[in-house]
Amino acid sequence: MSDNAIRRRLLQEYRQAHDANKEMPFLHTRQHLTERLQESYETLALHVQWLEQNRYLHWKAADVFKISPKGLRSTHSETDLLGEFPD
């Protein structure tokens, strides 16, 4: 799977968490993402770090992240997400 495909899947998960609970829109990478995306923590951690460094996610505490305004804009639609992270 390409880097951009993994990043799209990650941002979609964070967008779903945001839309489901705007009061606490966080995902804990170790507990939830590995099961949902069927990828190892080591694989996902590199991409989560990249998304955080490029301002798609906000780091909160101990591997807990929240989608940022930039991340929300890029996940507004499938077209936006593909435009941001093309194959």
C-alpha positions, 0 to 999 in steps of 0.5 A: 500500500502506498504512503498516500493511501495509508495517509488517506485511510488515517485521515478518514478514521480521524474524520469519522472520530471527529464527526462522531464526537465533536466534544472528544474527537480523539483516537488513540493510535495504539488501541484503535487504529491498528485494529481498524486499519489492520496495520502494525503500530510501527507502520502507522506511527510513521504516518501519524507523525508525518501528518502531525508534522504537516499540520493535518493532526494535532498532538495532544498527549501520549499518542492521542491525536485530534484532526486539525482544521487543515485535516478537516478541509482535506477530508471534506470529500473523497475528491478533496482527499485524493487531491491532497494525497494522490496515488 
